[in-house]
Amino acid sequence: MRTKHALTISDTQKIMAACKAEAEKNNWKVSIAIVDEGGYLLQFERMDGAILPSVDIAIGKSRTAALAKLPTKLLEDTVKERPALLAFPNRVPVQGGVPIIHEGECIGGIGVSGVKSFEDEQVAAAGAKAL
């Protein structure tokens, strides 16, 4: 058997605080989702003024990043060459999701939605760096 790392509520609070700080610094109204390695929601927040569809999109991006163990931007780029990837269930191949990597292992994902996709990723990346 092996020991594996898992996100704690303390970890997700640090990640969320860093994401929110990055969004607030830029005056971006976004939804932020943090999931575990299985894509299950651990923490979520929709900032005041974030558009309603951003809720489901942020959660989808976080799950996609965690399950694929890749930034969703890479999947977005891959879909252009292999459109059949769109048929995979529960995937949102749109920039704005990043995996949470600890000691070389994916332990979760962060998804952000509400502004331009590269800005969403900027917010998510700030959270990943906080851990």
Secondary structure as UniProt FT lines:
FT   HELIX           9..25
FT   TURN            26..27
FT   STRAND          31..36
FT   TURN            37..38
FT   STRAND          41..46
FT   TURN            48..49
FT   TURN            52..53
FT   HELIX           54..68
FT   HELIX           72..81
FT   HELIX           83..87
FT   TURN            89..90
FT   STRAND          97..102
FT   TURN            103..104
FT   STRAND          105..113
FT   HELIX           117..130
//
